[in-house]
Structure formats: C-alpha cells, structure tokens
Amino acid sequence: CAHRHWQLAQLESQAAPTLCVQGCGFSARYDEIARHEVNECPKRIVGCEQCGQQLPWEQLEAHLEVQCAERVVLCRFLGRGCTAVVKADQVAVHEARLCPY
C-alpha cells in the first residue's frame, strides 16, 4: 500500500506544471520541460557561430546584426566608391588607414 501511494505521488508530481529554470515563464509537465529548456526556450544559452560568444538565444539576432566583432560590414565610404567588406572589429582600421576614400 505504501509503495502504491509513493507511485501515485510520483505520477502526480510529474503531471504537475513545472516552470522553466531559465526564467522565461514557460511551464509544462515535468517530462516535457527538459525539451523546452534545451531546444525551445528563448533564454537558453547558445554560442554565436561567428565569434563563439555564449549568450541567450533571444539576444542572438541583435548580437549578429550589431554586436558581433566577427560580423561582416561594408565600409562607410561605400557611397564614395569603396567596395571593401571587412569584419566589424577591423572596420575602424580600414576606414582610418586603408580606405582610399
């Protein structure tokens, strides 16, 4: 009888909603929450494929567009004729010393 009571308590605890440990507010059954935390949570930590920095998935797009030092950018003198495409962390050197425009 005690073992059966323990089994029922286990089943009930697994069926109860569990909050995501990443803090996104999502809740699901215990047996489903791990998939969310690893594959779906917007706050899960991912690595940038360009520079390797670890950051929350929800920040990855902005990182790639604005912050990543390895992203490729155009020289600001494109309108004057420069066609250089350089890494963001090298654009200042290009524009100050290497750009003919």
PyMOL commands that place a pseudoatom at each C-alpha (Angstrom):
pseudoatom trace, name=CA, resn=CYS, resi=1, chain=A, elem=C, hetatm=0, pos=[0.000, 0.000, 0.000]
pseudoatom trace, name=CA, resn=ALA, resi=2, chain=A, elem=C, hetatm=0, pos=[2.809, 2.439, 0.868]
pseudoatom trace, name=CA, resn=HIS, resi=3, chain=A, elem=C, hetatm=0, pos=[4.602, 1.636, -2.383]
pseudoatom trace, name=CA, resn=ARG, resi=4, chain=A, elem=C, hetatm=0, pos=[1.435, 2.294, -4.411]
pseudoatom trace, name=CA, resn=HIS, resi=5, chain=A, elem=C, hetatm=0, pos=[0.928, 5.589, -2.571]
pseudoatom trace, name=CA, resn=TRP, resi=6, chain=A, elem=C, hetatm=0, pos=[4.527, 6.549, -3.439]
pseudoatom trace, name=CA, resn=GLN, resi=7, chain=A, elem=C, hetatm=0, pos=[3.929, 5.628, -7.121]
pseudoatom trace, name=CA, resn=LEU, resi=8, chain=A, elem=C, hetatm=0, pos=[0.795, 7.792, -7.275]
pseudoatom trace, name=CA, resn=ALA, resi=9, chain=A, elem=C, hetatm=0, pos=[2.639, 10.690, -5.654]
pseudoatom trace, name=CA, resn=GLN, resi=10, chain=A, elem=C, hetatm=0, pos=[5.411, 10.361, -8.247]
pseudoatom trace, name=CA, resn=LEU, resi=11, chain=A, elem=C, hetatm=0, pos=[2.899, 10.384, -11.120]
pseudoatom trace, name=CA, resn=GLU, resi=12, chain=A, elem=C, hetatm=0, pos=[1.120, 13.411, -9.705]
pseudoatom trace, name=CA, resn=SER, resi=13, chain=A, elem=C, hetatm=0, pos=[4.367, 15.332, -9.267]
pseudoatom trace, name=CA, resn=GLN, resi=14, chain=A, elem=C, hetatm=0, pos=[5.377, 14.584, -12.859]
pseudoatom trace, name=CA, resn=ALA, resi=15, chain=A, elem=C, hetatm=0, pos=[1.992, 15.734, -14.182]
pseudoatom trace, name=CA, resn=ALA, resi=16, chain=A, elem=C, hetatm=0, pos=[2.080, 18.998, -12.214]
pseudoatom trace, name=CA, resn=PRO, resi=17, chain=A, elem=C, hetatm=0, pos=[3.264, 22.044, -14.182]
pseudoatom trace, name=CA, resn=THR, resi=18, chain=A, elem=C, hetatm=0, pos=[6.963, 22.759, -13.802]
pseudoatom trace, name=CA, resn=LEU, resi=19, chain=A, elem=C, hetatm=0, pos=[8.467, 26.185, -14.504]
pseudoatom trace, name=CA, resn=CYS, resi=20, chain=A, elem=C, hetatm=0, pos=[11.393, 26.577, -16.887]
pseudoatom trace, name=CA, resn=VAL, resi=21, chain=A, elem=C, hetatm=0, pos=[14.637, 27.009, -14.922]
pseudoatom trace, name=CA, resn=GLN, resi=22, chain=A, elem=C, hetatm=0, pos=[15.855, 29.595, -17.472]
pseudoatom trace, name=CA, resn=GLY, resi=23, chain=A, elem=C, hetatm=0, pos=[13.266, 32.056, -16.133]
pseudoatom trace, name=CA, resn=CYS, resi=24, chain=A, elem=C, hetatm=0, pos=[11.204, 32.581, -19.286]
pseudoatom trace, name=CA, resn=GLY, resi=25, chain=A, elem=C, hetatm=0, pos=[7.911, 31.868, -17.519]
pseudoatom trace, name=CA, resn=PHE, resi=26, chain=A, elem=C, hetatm=0, pos=[7.048, 28.771, -19.572]
pseudoatom trace, name=CA, resn=SER, resi=27, chain=A, elem=C, hetatm=0, pos=[5.614, 25.828, -17.687]
pseudoatom trace, name=CA, resn=ALA, resi=28, chain=A, elem=C, hetatm=0, pos=[4.949, 22.269, -18.772]
pseudoatom trace, name=CA, resn=ARG, resi=29, chain=A, elem=C, hetatm=0, pos=[4.775, 18.781, -17.373]
pseudoatom trace, name=CA, resn=TYR, resi=30, chain=A, elem=C, hetatm=0, pos=[7.991, 17.552, -15.789]
pseudoatom trace, name=CA, resn=ASP, resi=31, chain=A, elem=C, hetatm=0, pos=[8.634, 15.112, -18.633]
pseudoatom trace, name=CA, resn=GLU, resi=32, chain=A, elem=C, hetatm=0, pos=[8.313, 17.900, -21.257]
pseudoatom trace, name=CA, resn=ILE, resi=33, chain=A, elem=C, hetatm=0, pos=[10.168, 20.776, -19.626]
pseudoatom trace, name=CA, resn=ALA, resi=34, chain=A, elem=C, hetatm=0, pos=[13.682, 19.498, -20.416]
pseudoatom trace, name=CA, resn=ARG, resi=35, chain=A, elem=C, hetatm=0, pos=[12.978, 19.585, -24.179]
pseudoatom trace, name=CA, resn=HIS, resi=36, chain=A, elem=C, hetatm=0, pos=[11.784, 23.169, -23.864]
pseudoatom trace, name=CA, resn=GLU, resi=37, chain=A, elem=C, hetatm=0, pos=[14.810, 24.237, -21.800]
pseudoatom trace, name=CA, resn=VAL, resi=38, chain=A, elem=C, hetatm=0, pos=[17.290, 22.713, -24.261]
pseudoatom trace, name=CA, resn=ASN, resi=39, chain=A, elem=C, hetatm=0, pos=[15.635, 23.328, -27.643]
pseudoatom trace, name=CA, resn=GLU, resi=40, chain=A, elem=C, hetatm=0, pos=[12.914, 25.964, -27.403]
pseudoatom trace, name=CA, resn=CYS, resi=41, chain=A, elem=C, hetatm=0, pos=[13.457, 28.384, -24.531]
pseudoatom trace, name=CA, resn=PRO, resi=42, chain=A, elem=C, hetatm=0, pos=[14.277, 31.918, -25.717]
pseudoatom trace, name=CA, resn=LYS, resi=43, chain=A, elem=C, hetatm=0, pos=[16.602, 32.267, -22.707]
pseudoatom trace, name=CA, resn=ARG, resi=44, chain=A, elem=C, hetatm=0, pos=[18.617, 29.092, -23.438]
pseudoatom trace, name=CA, resn=ILE, resi=45, chain=A, elem=C, hetatm=0, pos=[22.319, 29.729, -23.858]
pseudoatom trace, name=CA, resn=VAL, resi=46, chain=A, elem=C, hetatm=0, pos=[23.690, 29.315, -27.379]
pseudoatom trace, name=CA, resn=GLY, resi=47, chain=A, elem=C, hetatm=0, pos=[27.028, 30.017, -28.981]
pseudoatom trace, name=CA, resn=CYS, resi=48, chain=A, elem=C, hetatm=0, pos=[27.429, 32.557, -31.762]
pseudoatom trace, name=CA, resn=GLU, resi=49, chain=A, elem=C, hetatm=0, pos=[28.629, 30.689, -34.850]
pseudoatom trace, name=CA, resn=GLN, resi=50, chain=A, elem=C, hetatm=0, pos=[30.722, 33.700, -35.877]
pseudoatom trace, name=CA, resn=CYS, resi=51, chain=A, elem=C, hetatm=0, pos=[32.659, 34.514, -32.701]
pseudoatom trace, name=CA, resn=GLY, resi=52, chain=A, elem=C, hetatm=0, pos=[31.787, 31.760, -30.214]
pseudoatom trace, name=CA, resn=GLN, resi=53, chain=A, elem=C, hetatm=0, pos=[30.372, 34.099, -27.552]
pseudoatom trace, name=CA, resn=GLN, resi=54, chain=A, elem=C, hetatm=0, pos=[27.807, 32.425, -25.284]
pseudoatom trace, name=CA, resn=LEU, resi=55, chain=A, elem=C, hetatm=0, pos=[24.540, 34.350, -24.946]
pseudoatom trace, name=CA, resn=PRO, resi=56, chain=A, elem=C, hetatm=0, pos=[20.773, 33.820, -24.598]
pseudoatom trace, name=CA, resn=TRP, resi=57, chain=A, elem=C, hetatm=0, pos=[19.104, 32.729, -27.841]
pseudoatom trace, name=CA, resn=GLU, resi=58, chain=A, elem=C, hetatm=0, pos=[16.722, 35.706, -27.633]
pseudoatom trace, name=CA, resn=GLN, resi=59, chain=A, elem=C, hetatm=0, pos=[19.728, 38.051, -27.966]
pseudoatom trace, name=CA, resn=LEU, resi=60, chain=A, elem=C, hetatm=0, pos=[21.450, 36.208, -30.816]
pseudoatom trace, name=CA, resn=GLU, resi=61, chain=A, elem=C, hetatm=0, pos=[19.843, 38.113, -33.707]
pseudoatom trace, name=CA, resn=ALA, resi=62, chain=A, elem=C, hetatm=0, pos=[20.772, 41.524, -32.276]
pseudoatom trace, name=CA, resn=HIS, resi=63, chain=A, elem=C, hetatm=0, pos=[24.259, 40.224, -31.487]
pseudoatom trace, name=CA, resn=LEU, resi=64, chain=A, elem=C, hetatm=0, pos=[24.766, 39.081, -35.079]
pseudoatom trace, name=CA, resn=GLU, resi=65, chain=A, elem=C, hetatm=0, pos=[23.413, 42.330, -36.526]
pseudoatom trace, name=CA, resn=VAL, resi=66, chain=A, elem=C, hetatm=0, pos=[25.034, 44.863, -34.203]
pseudoatom trace, name=CA, resn=GLN, resi=67, chain=A, elem=C, hetatm=0, pos=[27.455, 43.460, -31.624]
pseudoatom trace, name=CA, resn=CYS, resi=68, chain=A, elem=C, hetatm=0, pos=[29.415, 40.539, -33.062]
pseudoatom trace, name=CA, resn=ALA, resi=69, chain=A, elem=C, hetatm=0, pos=[33.006, 41.561, -33.778]
pseudoatom trace, name=CA, resn=GLU, resi=70, chain=A, elem=C, hetatm=0, pos=[33.214, 38.849, -36.446]
pseudoatom trace, name=CA, resn=ARG, resi=71, chain=A, elem=C, hetatm=0, pos=[30.191, 40.065, -38.449]
pseudoatom trace, name=CA, resn=VAL, resi=72, chain=A, elem=C, hetatm=0, pos=[30.942, 41.394, -41.912]
pseudoatom trace, name=CA, resn=VAL, resi=73, chain=A, elem=C, hetatm=0, pos=[30.235, 45.061, -42.603]
pseudoatom trace, name=CA, resn=LEU, resi=74, chain=A, elem=C, hetatm=0, pos=[30.659, 47.459, -45.501]
pseudoatom trace, name=CA, resn=CYS, resi=75, chain=A, elem=C, hetatm=0, pos=[32.998, 50.423, -45.393]
pseudoatom trace, name=CA, resn=ARG, resi=76, chain=A, elem=C, hetatm=0, pos=[31.118, 53.642, -44.553]
pseudoatom trace, name=CA, resn=PHE, resi=77, chain=A, elem=C, hetatm=0, pos=[32.625, 55.169, -47.692]
pseudoatom trace, name=CA, resn=LEU, resi=78, chain=A, elem=C, hetatm=0, pos=[30.648, 52.856, -49.945]
pseudoatom trace, name=CA, resn=GLY, resi=79, chain=A, elem=C, hetatm=0, pos=[28.867, 55.894, -51.424]
pseudoatom trace, name=CA, resn=ARG, resi=80, chain=A, elem=C, hetatm=0, pos=[32.209, 57.328, -52.471]
pseudoatom trace, name=CA, resn=GLY, resi=81, chain=A, elem=C, hetatm=0, pos=[33.219, 54.126, -54.221]
pseudoatom trace, name=CA, resn=CYS, resi=82, chain=A, elem=C, hetatm=0, pos=[34.835, 51.879, -51.626]
pseudoatom trace, name=CA, resn=THR, resi=83, chain=A, elem=C, hetatm=0, pos=[33.713, 48.275, -52.048]
pseudoatom trace, name=CA, resn=ALA, resi=84, chain=A, elem=C, hetatm=0, pos=[35.562, 46.835, -49.054]
pseudoatom trace, name=CA, resn=VAL, resi=85, chain=A, elem=C, hetatm=0, pos=[33.807, 44.239, -46.932]
pseudoatom trace, name=CA, resn=VAL, resi=86, chain=A, elem=C, hetatm=0, pos=[35.566, 43.772, -43.590]
pseudoatom trace, name=CA, resn=LYS, resi=87, chain=A, elem=C, hetatm=0, pos=[34.986, 42.285, -40.155]
pseudoatom trace, name=CA, resn=ALA, resi=88, chain=A, elem=C, hetatm=0, pos=[33.344, 44.723, -37.749]
pseudoatom trace, name=CA, resn=ASP, resi=89, chain=A, elem=C, hetatm=0, pos=[36.323, 44.719, -35.400]
pseudoatom trace, name=CA, resn=GLN, resi=90, chain=A, elem=C, hetatm=0, pos=[38.589, 45.750, -38.300]
pseudoatom trace, name=CA, resn=VAL, resi=91, chain=A, elem=C, hetatm=0, pos=[36.436, 48.401, -39.981]
pseudoatom trace, name=CA, resn=ALA, resi=92, chain=A, elem=C, hetatm=0, pos=[37.883, 51.317, -37.980]
pseudoatom trace, name=CA, resn=VAL, resi=93, chain=A, elem=C, hetatm=0, pos=[41.420, 50.437, -39.094]
pseudoatom trace, name=CA, resn=HIS, resi=94, chain=A, elem=C, hetatm=0, pos=[40.249, 50.027, -42.681]
pseudoatom trace, name=CA, resn=GLU, resi=95, chain=A, elem=C, hetatm=0, pos=[38.445, 53.381, -42.725]
pseudoatom trace, name=CA, resn=ALA, resi=96, chain=A, elem=C, hetatm=0, pos=[41.259, 55.293, -40.962]
pseudoatom trace, name=CA, resn=ARG, resi=97, chain=A, elem=C, hetatm=0, pos=[44.305, 53.818, -42.707]
pseudoatom trace, name=CA, resn=LEU, resi=98, chain=A, elem=C, hetatm=0, pos=[43.475, 51.529, -45.611]
pseudoatom trace, name=CA, resn=CYS, resi=99, chain=A, elem=C, hetatm=0, pos=[40.470, 53.005, -47.373]
pseudoatom trace, name=CA, resn=PRO, resi=100, chain=A, elem=C, hetatm=0, pos=[41.436, 55.135, -50.380]
pseudoatom trace, name=CA, resn=TYR, resi=101, chain=A, elem=C, hetatm=0, pos=[38.262, 57.189, -49.984]
for i in range(1, 101): cmd.bond("trace and resi %d" % i, "trace and resi %d" % (i + 1))
show_as sticks, trace
zoom trace
